[in-house]
């Protein structure tokens, strides 16, 4: 039985085999006369209630799509894993889906509101609803099929919202399923969509776990540990230097680095990190290389009376500007402990829509000395509510 060509666009043979373009659903086990063979070929496991229109895509098929520039441009890949897991490693083409207790409560609302929470990029939602994308693919940590998803899981909630909002358009909604045990990667280029013997084989892990094993070249590398700078060794390699000045700036995101005033004065270290801009979160640290880098200053002191949250949007806007221009920005204060760490936390919370504790753990793993003062932490908690509830 040759797989049907989906209405939303062209798929290569390997992609078509894994795509299972027909909607998933409970198939009848009792065959009517004359149709037993067709029924048997189409029989599939039942899927979670409410997701009958979802389709399943195998890892090899997704890899084929992402290696085709035209198909990759028309594919929206949404990663429902926790933020820290996504940051450690992910499919390079994927977008993270925010999920926390506040969003879980809001997920009980209408589908359009749920999708706005889980996919905050308004322009992307517009393209999705208008049918400008051929497919939306949802993945989690390693679920083998839609049938395994819990009703309260982010992947289940997102699939339901996507199916509702794209129901009148050509965009197909997929879940990244596991490969069948004993079936090699990639799927054999055969016109038959499945082999009868495979029907009894269990599914291996799907999601990112399965895709990483199938297509590691399409996944990001794990973050490398920060290397010591090559510049002024007396201040950063000397064990007598303060711990916050040792080593070099740390990478928070590919375009966002965090460090101290001492790090900001090391030209060779900045150039080694590819820094193009500097966000100086202090009233006393000088801008050492104004002829070489783009600077922005936030003149605040590290004390309990400062309303650093008043600068959040301006700082976030500057970091986004550097990102969109293809550059890298170092955020620093005097020690890289309180003020600059607060700005980085605020940026992560708004850009990735994560809770403060998630953002804090993520940054702490990279720069262990961070410790925003008590007032700054309170302002970040207020900012968390603003970000996640609106």
KOLMIVEX-339763 format. One record per residue: chain; residue in three letters; x negated, y, z negated of N, C-alpha, C in turn. Coordinates in steps of 0.2 Angstrom, whole numbers. Layout:
N
miro_mardren_n.c1_n.c2_n.c3_ca.c1_ca.c2_ca.c3_c.c1_c.c2_c.c3
A_ALA_X_Y_Z_X_Y_Z_X_Y_Z .
...
***
This chain:
390
miro_mardren_n.c1_n.c2_n.c3_ca.c1_ca.c2_ca.c3_c.c1_c.c2_c.c3
A_UNK_-4_-6_0_0_0_0_-4_6_0 .
A_UNK_-4_10_5_-8_16_6_-6_22_2 .
A_UNK_-10_25_-2_-7_31_-7_-4_36_-2 .
A_UNK_1_39_-5_4_44_-1_0_51_-2 .
A_UNK_0_55_3_-3_61_3_1_66_-1 .
A_UNK_-2_69_-6_2_74_-10_4_80_-6 .
A_UNK_9_83_-8_12_89_-5_7_95_-6 .
A_UNK_3_95_-11_0_101_-13_-7_102_-9 .
A_UNK_-9_97_-5_-15_98_-1_-19_92_0 .
A_UNK_-25_92_3_-28_87_6_-32_84_0 .
A_UNK_-33_77_0_-37_74_-5_-41_69_-1 .
A_UNK_-48_68_-2_-52_63_1_-49_56_-1 .
A_UNK_-52_51_2_-49_44_1_-51_42_-6 .
A_UNK_-57_44_-9_-58_42_-16_-54_45_-21 .
A_UNK_-53_52_-19_-49_56_-24_-42_53_-23 .
A_UNK_-39_51_-17_-32_49_-17_-31_43_-21 .
A_UNK_-36_38_-21_-36_32_-24_-35_33_-32 .
A_UNK_-39_38_-34_-38_39_-42_-32_43_-44 .
A_UNK_-30_47_-39_-25_52_-41_-18_49_-43 .
A_UNK_-16_43_-40_-9_41_-42_-4_46_-40 .
A_UNK_-4_48_-34_0_54_-33_8_54_-34 .
A_UNK_10_48_-35_17_47_-37_18_49_-44 .
A_UNK_24_52_-46_25_53_-53_24_47_-58 .
A_UNK_22_48_-64_22_42_-68_28_42_-72 .
A_UNK_30_36_-74_36_35_-77_37_28_-79 .
A_UNK_42_26_-83_44_19_-84_47_16_-78 .
A_UNK_43_10_-76_46_7_-70_50_1_-72 .
A_UNK_55_-1_-68_59_-7_-70_55_-13_-70 .
A_UNK_56_-18_-75_52_-24_-74_57_-29_-71 .
A_UNK_63_-28_-70_68_-33_-67_68_-31_-60 .
A_UNK_66_-36_-55_66_-34_-48_72_-36_-45 .
A_UNK_75_-32_-40_80_-33_-36_78_-37_-30 .
A_UNK_82_-42_-27_81_-46_-22_78_-42_-16 .
A_UNK_72_-44_-13_70_-41_-7_65_-35_-9 .
A_UNK_64_-33_-15_60_-27_-17_55_-29_-22 .
A_UNK_54_-36_-24_50_-38_-29_43_-36_-28 .
A_UNK_40_-36_-22_33_-35_-21_32_-28_-22 .
A_UNK_36_-23_-19_35_-16_-19_35_-14_-27 .
A_UNK_40_-17_-30_41_-15_-37_35_-17_-41 .
A_UNK_32_-23_-40_26_-25_-44_21_-21_-42 .
A_UNK_20_-18_-36_14_-14_-35_15_-7_-38 .
A_UNK_21_-5_-39_22_2_-42_22_2_-49 .
A_UNK_23_-4_-52_24_-5_-59_18_-1_-63 .
A_UNK_20_3_-68_14_6_-72_17_6_-79 .
A_UNK_12_8_-84_14_8_-91_18_14_-92 .
A_UNK_23_14_-97_27_19_-99_23_25_-101 .
A_UNK_25_31_-100_21_37_-103_25_41_-108 .
A_UNK_22_45_-111_25_49_-117_32_52_-115 .
A_UNK_37_52_-119_43_55_-117_42_63_-115 .
A_UNK_45_65_-110_45_72_-108_39_73_-103 .
A_UNK_35_68_-102_30_69_-97_30_65_-91 .
A_UNK_36_63_-89_37_58_-84_35_61_-77 .
A_UNK_35_67_-76_33_70_-70_25_71_-69 .
A_UNK_22_70_-75_14_70_-75_11_65_-71 .
A_UNK_6_67_-67_2_62_-64_-5_60_-67 .
A_UNK_-8_55_-65_-14_53_-68_-20_53_-63 .
A_UNK_-26_56_-65_-31_56_-61_-37_53_-64 .
A_UNK_-41_49_-60_-46_45_-63_-53_50_-62 .
A_UNK_-57_48_-66_-63_52_-67_-67_53_-60 .
A_UNK_-68_47_-57_-71_47_-50_-68_52_-45 .
A_UNK_-61_52_-45_-57_56_-41_-58_63_-42 .
A_UNK_-58_65_-49_-60_72_-51_-67_74_-49 .
A_UNK_-71_70_-49_-78_71_-47_-78_73_-40 .
A_UNK_-75_69_-36_-74_70_-29_-72_77_-27 .
A_UNK_-66_79_-31_-63_85_-30_-68_91_-31 .
A_UNK_-71_90_-37_-76_96_-39_-82_97_-35 .
A_UNK_-84_91_-32_-90_92_-27_-88_95_-21 .
A_UNK_-82_96_-19_-79_99_-13_-78_106_-15 .
A_UNK_-81_111_-12_-80_118_-14_-73_120_-13 .
A_UNK_-70_118_-8_-63_120_-6_-58_118_-11 .
A_UNK_-59_111_-13_-54_108_-18_-56_111_-25 .
A_UNK_-62_112_-26_-64_114_-33_-61_121_-34 .
A_UNK_-61_125_-29_-58_132_-30_-50_132_-31 .
A_UNK_-47_126_-29_-40_126_-30_-38_121_-35 .
A_UNK_-43_119_-40_-42_115_-45_-43_119_-52 .
A_UNK_-38_118_-56_-38_121_-63_-39_116_-68 .
A_UNK_-45_116_-71_-47_110_-76_-47_113_-83 .
A_UNK_-43_110_-87_-41_113_-94_-43_108_-99 .
A_UNK_-48_110_-104_-51_106_-109_-48_107_-115 .
A_UNK_-44_102_-118_-41_102_-124_-45_100_-130 .
A_UNK_-51_99_-130_-55_97_-136_-56_103_-140 .
A_UNK_-58_101_-146_-60_107_-151_-65_111_-148 .
A_UNK_-65_118_-151_-70_123_-148_-77_120_-149 .
A_UNK_-79_118_-155_-86_116_-156_-88_110_-151 .
A_UNK_-84_106_-150_-85_100_-145_-86_103_-138 .
A_UNK_-82_107_-136_-82_110_-129_-89_114_-129 .
A_UNK_-91_118_-134_-97_122_-133_-103_117_-133 .
A_UNK_-103_111_-136_-109_107_-136_-110_104_-129 .
A_UNK_-105_102_-126_-105_100_-119_-98_99_-116 .
A_UNK_-98_101_-109_-91_101_-106_-92_100_-98 .
A_UNK_-87_99_-95_-87_99_-88_-88_107_-86 .
A_UNK_-93_108_-81_-94_115_-80_-89_119_-77 .
A_UNK_-84_116_-74_-78_119_-70_-73_120_-75 .
A_UNK_-73_117_-81_-67_117_-86_-67_124_-90 .
A_UNK_-60_125_-92_-59_131_-96_-57_128_-103 .
A_UNK_-59_131_-108_-57_128_-115_-50_130_-117 .
A_UNK_-46_126_-120_-39_128_-122_-39_129_-130 .
A_UNK_-37_135_-132_-37_136_-139_-32_132_-143 .
A_UNK_-33_130_-149_-28_126_-152_-30_126_-160 .
A_UNK_-25_128_-164_-26_129_-171_-19_129_-174 .
A_UNK_-19_130_-181_-13_129_-184_-8_135_-182 .
A_UNK_-10_141_-181_-6_146_-179_-3_144_-172 .
A_UNK_-7_142_-168_-4_141_-161_0_134_-161 .
A_UNK_-1_130_-166_3_124_-166_10_126_-168 .
A_UNK_11_131_-172_18_133_-174_21_137_-168 .
A_UNK_17_141_-165_20_144_-159_22_139_-153 .
A_UNK_19_133_-153_20_129_-148_27_126_-148 .
A_UNK_31_128_-153_38_125_-153_42_130_-150 .
A_UNK_40_135_-147_44_140_-143_45_138_-136 .
A_UNK_48_143_-132_49_142_-125_43_140_-121 .
A_UNK_43_136_-116_37_134_-112_33_140_-110 .
A_UNK_36_145_-107_32_151_-105_28_154_-110 .
A_UNK_30_154_-116_27_157_-122_21_152_-124 .
A_UNK_23_146_-124_17_141_-126_12_141_-121 .
A_UNK_13_142_-114_8_142_-109_4_149_-110 .
A_UNK_7_154_-112_3_160_-113_-1_160_-119 .
A_UNK_0_156_-124_-4_155_-130_-10_150_-128 .
A_UNK_-9_145_-124_-14_140_-122_-18_142_-116 .
A_UNK_-15_146_-112_-19_149_-106_-18_157_-106 .
A_UNK_-22_160_-110_-21_167_-111_-23_172_-105 .
A_UNK_-27_169_-100_-28_173_-94_-22_174_-90 .
A_UNK_-20_180_-90_-13_181_-87_-14_181_-79 .
A_UNK_-19_183_-76_-20_182_-69_-20_175_-67 .
A_UNK_-23_171_-71_-23_164_-69_-16_160_-70 .
A_UNK_-13_162_-75_-6_160_-76_-2_162_-70 .
A_UNK_-3_168_-68_1_171_-62_0_166_-56 .
A_UNK_-7_165_-55_-9_161_-49_-6_154_-49 .
A_UNK_-5_151_-56_-2_145_-57_5_144_-55 .
A_UNK_9_149_-58_16_149_-57_18_151_-50 .
A_UNK_14_155_-46_15_156_-39_13_150_-34 .
A_UNK_10_145_-37_8_139_-33_2_140_-29 .
A_UNK_-2_145_-31_-9_146_-27_-14_141_-29 .
A_UNK_-13_137_-34_-18_132_-36_-15_125_-34 .
A_UNK_-19_121_-31_-16_114_-29_-15_110_-35 .
A_UNK_-19_110_-40_-18_106_-45_-20_109_-52 .
A_UNK_-17_106_-57_-20_108_-64_-21_101_-67 .
A_UNK_-27_100_-70_-29_94_-73_-31_95_-80 .
A_UNK_-28_91_-85_-29_92_-92_-33_86_-94 .
A_UNK_-38_88_-99_-42_82_-102_-42_83_-109 .
A_UNK_-43_78_-113_-45_78_-120_-51_75_-121 .
A_UNK_-52_72_-127_-59_69_-129_-59_63_-126 .
A_UNK_-54_58_-126_-55_52_-123_-49_47_-122 .
A_UNK_-43_50_-122_-37_46_-121_-37_43_-114 .
A_UNK_-35_37_-114_-35_33_-108_-30_34_-104 .
A_UNK_-24_37_-106_-18_38_-102_-13_43_-106 .
A_UNK_-9_45_-102_-4_50_-105_0_46_-110 .
A_UNK_1_40_-110_5_36_-114_2_36_-121 .
A_UNK_-4_37_-122_-8_37_-128_-7_44_-132 .
A_UNK_-5_49_-129_-5_56_-132_1_56_-137 .
A_UNK_-1_59_-143_4_61_-148_8_67_-146 .
A_UNK_14_67_-148_18_73_-146_16_79_-148 .
A_UNK_12_79_-154_10_86_-156_2_87_-154 .
A_UNK_0_83_-150_-7_84_-148_-7_90_-143 .
A_UNK_-13_94_-143_-13_99_-138_-13_97_-131 .
A_UNK_-15_91_-129_-14_89_-122_-7_88_-120 .
A_UNK_-3_85_-125_4_84_-123_8_90_-123 .
A_UNK_6_95_-127_10_101_-127_8_105_-121 .
A_UNK_2_105_-119_0_109_-113_3_106_-107 .
A_UNK_3_99_-106_6_96_-100_13_97_-100 .
A_UNK_17_97_-105_24_99_-105_25_106_-103 .
A_UNK_21_111_-105_22_118_-103_20_119_-96 .
A_UNK_15_115_-94_13_116_-86_18_113_-82 .
A_UNK_21_107_-84_26_104_-80_32_109_-79 .
A_UNK_34_112_-85_40_116_-84_39_122_-80 .
A_UNK_33_125_-81_31_132_-77_30_131_-70 .
A_UNK_28_125_-68_26_123_-61_31_119_-57 .
A_UNK_37_118_-61_42_113_-58_45_115_-51 .
A_UNK_45_122_-50_48_124_-43_42_125_-38 .
A_UNK_36_124_-40_31_125_-35_27_119_-33 .
A_UNK_22_120_-28_18_115_-26_12_112_-30 .
A_UNK_11_116_-36_5_114_-40_7_107_-43 .
A_UNK_2_102_-43_3_96_-46_0_96_-53 .
A_UNK_2_93_-58_0_92_-65_-3_85_-66 .
A_UNK_-9_85_-68_-13_79_-69_-15_78_-76 .
A_UNK_-16_72_-78_-20_71_-84_-26_66_-83 .
A_UNK_-32_68_-85_-38_64_-83_-38_57_-87 .
A_UNK_-36_52_-84_-36_45_-87_-42_42_-87 .
A_UNK_-42_36_-90_-48_31_-91_-48_27_-84 .
A_UNK_-54_25_-83_-55_20_-78_-53_13_-80 .
A_UNK_-51_8_-76_-49_2_-78_-55_-3_-79 .
A_UNK_-55_-6_-84_-61_-10_-86_-63_-15_-81 .
A_UNK_-70_-15_-80_-72_-20_-75_-72_-17_-68 .
A_UNK_-70_-10_-67_-70_-7_-61_-75_-2_-60 .
A_UNK_-80_-3_-55_-86_1_-55_-84_8_-53 .
A_UNK_-89_13_-55_-89_20_-52_-93_20_-46 .
A_UNK_-91_24_-41_-85_26_-40_-80_21_-37 .
A_UNK_-74_22_-36_-69_18_-34_-71_16_-27 .
A_UNK_-70_9_-25_-72_7_-18_-68_11_-13 .
A_UNK_-71_12_-7_-68_16_-2_-63_11_2 .
A_UNK_-58_9_-1_-53_4_2_-47_7_3 .
A_UNK_-43_6_8_-36_9_9_-31_7_3 .
A_UNK_-33_1_0_-28_-1_-5_-29_3_-12 .
A_UNK_-23_6_-14_-24_10_-20_-26_6_-27 .
A_UNK_-25_0_-27_-27_-4_-33_-27_-11_-31 .
A_UNK_-30_-15_-35_-30_-22_-34_-26_-26_-39 .
A_UNK_-22_-31_-37_-18_-34_-42_-21_-36_-48 .
A_UNK_-27_-39_-47_-30_-41_-53_-32_-36_-58 .
A_UNK_-32_-30_-56_-34_-24_-60_-28_-23_-65 .
A_UNK_-22_-25_-63_-16_-23_-67_-17_-25_-74 .
A_UNK_-20_-31_-75_-20_-33_-82_-26_-31_-86 .
A_UNK_-31_-27_-83_-37_-25_-86_-35_-19_-90 .
A_UNK_-38_-18_-96_-37_-12_-100_-40_-6_-98 .
A_UNK_-38_0_-100_-41_6_-98_-47_8_-102 .
A_UNK_-52_10_-99_-58_13_-103_-56_20_-105 .
A_UNK_-61_23_-109_-60_30_-112_-59_34_-106 .
A_UNK_-54_39_-106_-54_44_-101_-56_51_-104 .
A_UNK_-53_56_-102_-55_63_-104_-62_64_-103 .
A_UNK_-65_68_-107_-72_70_-106_-77_65_-107 .
A_UNK_-76_60_-112_-80_54_-113_-81_50_-107 .
A_UNK_-75_49_-104_-75_45_-98_-79_49_-92 .
A_UNK_-77_55_-91_-80_59_-86_-87_60_-86 .
A_UNK_-90_61_-93_-97_62_-94_-101_56_-92 .
A_UNK_-98_50_-93_-101_44_-91_-101_43_-83 .
A_UNK_-96_45_-80_-95_44_-73_-99_50_-69 .
A_UNK_-98_56_-71_-101_61_-67_-105_66_-72 .
A_UNK_-111_64_-74_-115_68_-79_-117_74_-76 .
A_UNK_-118_74_-69_-121_80_-65_-116_85_-65 .
A_UNK_-110_84_-66_-105_90_-66_-104_92_-73 .
A_UNK_-107_90_-78_-106_92_-85_-112_97_-87 .
A_UNK_-111_101_-92_-116_106_-94_-121_102_-99 .
A_UNK_-127_105_-99_-132_102_-104_-131_104_-111 .
A_UNK_-133_99_-116_-132_101_-123_-137_107_-124 .
A_UNK_-135_112_-128_-139_118_-130_-146_116_-132 .
A_UNK_-151_119_-129_-158_118_-131_-159_122_-138 .
A_UNK_-163_119_-142_-165_123_-148_-169_129_-146 .
A_UNK_-168_134_-150_-172_141_-148_-179_140_-149 .
A_UNK_-183_142_-144_-190_142_-144_-193_148_-147 .
A_UNK_-199_148_-150_-202_154_-153_-204_158_-147 .
A_UNK_-203_165_-148_-205_170_-143_-212_170_-142 .
A_UNK_-214_172_-136_-221_172_-134_-224_179_-135 .
A_UNK_-221_183_-138_-224_190_-139_-228_191_-145 .
A_UNK_-226_196_-150_-229_197_-156_-229_192_-161 .
A_UNK_-235_188_-161_-235_182_-165_-236_183_-172 .
A_UNK_-238_189_-174_-240_191_-181_-234_192_-185 .
A_UNK_-228_194_-182_-222_195_-186_-217_189_-186 .
A_UNK_-218_185_-180_-212_180_-180_-215_173_-181 .
A_UNK_-222_172_-180_-224_165_-181_-228_165_-188 .
A_UNK_-229_170_-191_-232_171_-198_-227_168_-203 .
A_UNK_-229_163_-207_-224_160_-212_-222_165_-217 .
A_UNK_-227_171_-218_-225_176_-223_-220_181_-220 .
A_UNK_-218_181_-214_-213_185_-212_-206_183_-214 .
A_UNK_-201_187_-215_-194_185_-218_-192_180_-213 .
A_UNK_-188_175_-216_-185_170_-212_-181_172_-206 .
A_UNK_-177_178_-207_-173_180_-202_-177_183_-196 .
A_UNK_-183_184_-197_-187_187_-191_-191_181_-188 .
A_UNK_-191_175_-191_-195_170_-188_-191_167_-182 .
A_UNK_-195_164_-177_-192_161_-171_-190_167_-167 .
A_UNK_-185_166_-163_-183_171_-158_-175_171_-158 .
A_UNK_-173_176_-154_-165_176_-153_-162_169_-152 .
A_UNK_-156_168_-154_-153_162_-153_-147_163_-148 .
A_UNK_-146_158_-144_-141_158_-139_-135_156_-142 .
A_UNK_-130_160_-142_-123_159_-145_-119_156_-139 .
A_UNK_-119_160_-133_-116_158_-127_-121_159_-122 .
A_UNK_-120_156_-116_-126_157_-110_-127_165_-109 .
A_UNK_-123_169_-111_-124_176_-110_-124_180_-116 .
A_UNK_-124_177_-122_-124_181_-128_-129_178_-133 .
A_UNK_-134_182_-135_-139_180_-140_-138_184_-146 .
A_UNK_-141_181_-152_-140_185_-158_-147_185_-162 .
A_UNK_-149_190_-164_-156_191_-167_-157_197_-172 .
A_UNK_-163_198_-174_-164_204_-178_-167_210_-175 .
A_UNK_-169_215_-179_-172_221_-176_-179_219_-173 .
A_UNK_-182_215_-177_-189_213_-175_-189_209_-168 .
A_UNK_-184_205_-167_-183_201_-161_-182_206_-155 .
A_UNK_-178_212_-157_-177_217_-151_-183_221_-149 .
A_UNK_-188_220_-153_-194_224_-152_-199_220_-148 .
A_UNK_-198_214_-147_-202_209_-143_-201_209_-136 .
A_UNK_-204_212_-132_-202_213_-125_-203_206_-121 .
A_UNK_-208_203_-123_-209_196_-119_-204_191_-122 .
A_UNK_-202_191_-128_-197_187_-130_-190_188_-127 .
A_UNK_-189_195_-126_-182_197_-123_-182_194_-116 .
A_UNK_-188_195_-112_-188_193_-105_-188_186_-105 .
A_UNK_-191_182_-109_-191_175_-109_-184_172_-110 .
A_UNK_-179_176_-113_-172_174_-114_-168_177_-108 .
A_UNK_-171_181_-104_-167_184_-98_-162_189_-101 .
A_UNK_-164_193_-106_-160_198_-109_-160_204_-104 .
A_UNK_-154_207_-103_-153_213_-98_-150_218_-102 .
A_UNK_-147_217_-108_-144_222_-112_-145_221_-119 .
A_UNK_-144_226_-123_-145_226_-130_-139_229_-134 .
A_UNK_-136_226_-138_-131_229_-142_-134_230_-149 .
A_UNK_-135_236_-151_-138_238_-157_-133_240_-163 .
A_UNK_-132_235_-167_-127_236_-173_-130_239_-179 .
A_UNK_-133_245_-179_-136_248_-184_-137_255_-183 .
A_UNK_-138_259_-189_-139_266_-188_-146_268_-188 .
A_UNK_-151_263_-189_-158_264_-191_-163_261_-186 .
A_UNK_-161_255_-183_-165_252_-178_-166_256_-172 .
A_UNK_-172_257_-169_-173_260_-163_-172_256_-157 .
A_UNK_-170_259_-151_-169_256_-145_-176_256_-142 .
A_UNK_-180_251_-142_-187_251_-140_-188_251_-132 .
A_UNK_-184_249_-128_-185_248_-121_-180_251_-117 .
A_UNK_-178_257_-118_-172_260_-115_-173_261_-107 .
A_UNK_-179_261_-105_-180_261_-98_-180_254_-94 .
A_UNK_-179_249_-98_-179_242_-95_-172_239_-96 .
A_UNK_-169_240_-102_-163_237_-103_-157_242_-104 .
A_UNK_-151_239_-103_-145_244_-105_-143_243_-112 .
A_UNK_-143_249_-115_-142_249_-123_-135_251_-124 .
A_UNK_-132_249_-130_-126_252_-133_-127_251_-141 .
A_UNK_-126_257_-144_-127_257_-151_-120_258_-155 .
A_UNK_-120_254_-160_-114_254_-165_-117_256_-172 .
A_UNK_-117_263_-173_-121_265_-179_-117_264_-186 .
A_UNK_-117_258_-188_-114_256_-195_-119_254_-199 .
A_UNK_-118_255_-206_-122_252_-211_-119_245_-214 .
A_UNK_-123_242_-217_-121_235_-220_-119_236_-227 .
A_UNK_-113_239_-228_-110_240_-235_-103_239_-235 .
A_UNK_-100_238_-241_-93_236_-242_-88_241_-239 .
A_UNK_-90_247_-238_-86_253_-237_-85_254_-229 .
A_UNK_-89_250_-225_-89_251_-218_-83_248_-215 .
A_UNK_-79_251_-210_-74_248_-207_-77_246_-200 .
A_UNK_-80_240_-200_-84_238_-194_-79_235_-189 .
A_UNK_-73_233_-191_-67_231_-186_-65_236_-181 .
A_UNK_-66_243_-183_-65_248_-178_-69_248_-172 .
A_UNK_-75_245_-172_-79_244_-167_-78_238_-163 .
A_UNK_-74_233_-165_-74_227_-162_-72_227_-154 .
A_UNK_-67_231_-153_-65_231_-145_-70_234_-141 .
A_UNK_-74_239_-144_-79_242_-140_-85_238_-139 .
A_UNK_-87_234_-144_-92_229_-144_-90_223_-139 .
A_UNK_-84_221_-140_-82_215_-135_-82_218_-128 .
A_UNK_-79_224_-127_-79_226_-120_-86_227_-117 .
A_UNK_-91_229_-121_-98_229_-119_-101_222_-117 .
A_UNK_-100_217_-121_-102_210_-120_-99_208_-114 .
A_UNK_-92_209_-113_-89_206_-107_-92_210_-101 .
A_UNK_-93_216_-101_-96_220_-96_-103_216_-94 .
A_UNK_-107_215_-98_-114_212_-97_-112_205_-94 .
A_UNK_-108_201_-97_-106_194_-94_-104_195_-87 .
A_UNK_-99_199_-85_-96_200_-79_-102_203_-73 .
A_UNK_-107_206_-76_-112_209_-71_-117_203_-70 .
A_UNK_-117_198_-73_-122_192_-73_-128_193_-77 .
A_UNK_-127_197_-82_-133_198_-87_-132_194_-93 .
A_UNK_-137_196_-98_-137_193_-105_-138_198_-110 .
A_UNK_-135_198_-115_-135_203_-120_-137_200_-127 .
A_UNK_-142_204_-130_-144_203_-137_-140_207_-142 .
A_UNK_-137_204_-147_-133_208_-152_-138_207_-158 .
A_UNK_-140_213_-161_-144_213_-167_-142_219_-171 .
A_UNK_-144_218_-178_-144_223_-183_-151_223_-186 .
A_UNK_-152_225_-192_-159_224_-195_-161_217_-196 .
A_UNK_-157_213_-199_-159_206_-200_-156_201_-196 .
A_UNK_-150_203_-193_-147_198_-189_-143_193_-193 .
A_UNK_-141_196_-199_-137_192_-204_-130_194_-205 .
A_UNK_-128_200_-205_-122_202_-207_-118_206_-202 .
A_UNK_-121_212_-200_-117_216_-195_-117_213_-188 .
A_UNK_-123_211_-185_-123_208_-178_-119_202_-178 .
A_UNK_-120_198_-184_-116_191_-184_-109_193_-184 .
A_UNK_-106_198_-187_-99_199_-188_-97_201_-181 .
A_UNK_-100_205_-177_-98_206_-170_-98_200_-166 .
A_UNK_-103_196_-166_-103_189_-162_-97_185_-164 .
A_UNK_-95_185_-171_-89_181_-173_-83_184_-170 .
A_UNK_-82_190_-170_-76_194_-168_-76_192_-160 .
A_UNK_-81_192_-157_-81_191_-149_-79_184_-148 .
A_UNK_-82_179_-152_-80_172_-151_-72_171_-152 .
A_UNK_-70_174_-158_-63_173_-159_-58_176_-154 .
A_UNK_-60_182_-151_-55_185_-146_-56_181_-139 .
A_UNK_-62_180_-137_-64_177_-130_-62_170_-130 .
A_UNK_-63_166_-135_-61_159_-135_-55_157_-139 .
A_UNK_-52_162_-143_-46_161_-146_-46_156_-151 .
A_UNK_-52_156_-156_-53_151_-161_-52_155_-168 .
A_UNK_-51_150_-173_-51_153_-180_-58_155_-182 .
A_UNK_-58_159_-187_-64_162_-190_-68_156_-192 .
A_UNK_-66_151_-196_-70_146_-198_-73_142_-193 .
A_UNK_-70_141_-187_-73_138_-181_-78_142_-178 .
A_UNK_-77_148_-177_-82_153_-175_-88_153_-179 .
A_UNK_-87_153_-186_-92_154_-191_-97_148_-191 .
A_UNK_-94_142_-191_-98_135_-191_-102_135_-184 .
A_UNK_-99_137_-179_-102_137_-172_-109_142_-172 .
A_UNK_-108_148_-175_-114_152_-175_-119_150_-180 .
A_UNK_-116_147_-186_-121_145_-192_-125_140_-189 .
A_UNK_-123_135_-185_-127_130_-182_-132_132_-178 .
A_UNK_-132_138_-175_-137_141_-171_-142_146_-175 .
A_UNK_-139_150_-179_-143_154_-183_-141_153_-191 .
A_UNK_-144_149_-194_-142_147_-201_-142_153_-206 .
A_UNK_-145_158_-205_-146_164_-210_-140_168_-210 .
A_UNK_-135_168_-205_-130_173_-205_-125_172_-211 .
A_UNK_-123_178_-213_-119_179_-220_-116_186_-220 .
A_UNK_-111_187_-216_-107_194_-216_-105_195_-223 .
A_UNK_-106_202_-225_-104_204_-232_-96_203_-233 .
A_UNK_-94_203_-239_-87_201_-241_-82_205_-237 .
A_UNK_-83_212_-237_-79_216_-233_-78_214_-226 .
A_UNK_-84_213_-223_-83_211_-216_-80_204_-215 .
A_UNK_-80_200_-219_-77_193_-219_-69_194_-219 .
A_UNK_-67_199_-224_-60_201_-224_-58_204_-218 .
A_UNK_-61_208_-215_-59_211_-209_-59_206_-203 .
A_UNK_-63_201_-203_-63_196_-198_-57_192_-199 .
A_UNK_-55_191_-205_-49_187_-207_-43_190_-204 .
A_UNK_-42_197_-205_-37_201_-202_-37_201_-195 .
A_UNK_-43_201_-192_-44_201_-184_-41_194_-182 .
A_UNK_-43_189_-185_-40_182_-183_-33_182_-183 .
A_UNK_-29_185_-187_-22_185_-187_-20_189_-181 .
A_UNK_-23_195_-180_-21_199_-174_-22_195_-167 .
A_UNK_-28_192_-167_-30_188_-161_-25_182_-159 .
A_UNK_-24_178_-164_-20_172_-163_-13_172_-164 .
A_UNK_-10_178_-166_-3_179_-167_0_183_-161 .
A_UNK_-4_186_-157_-2_190_-152_-4_188_-145 .
***
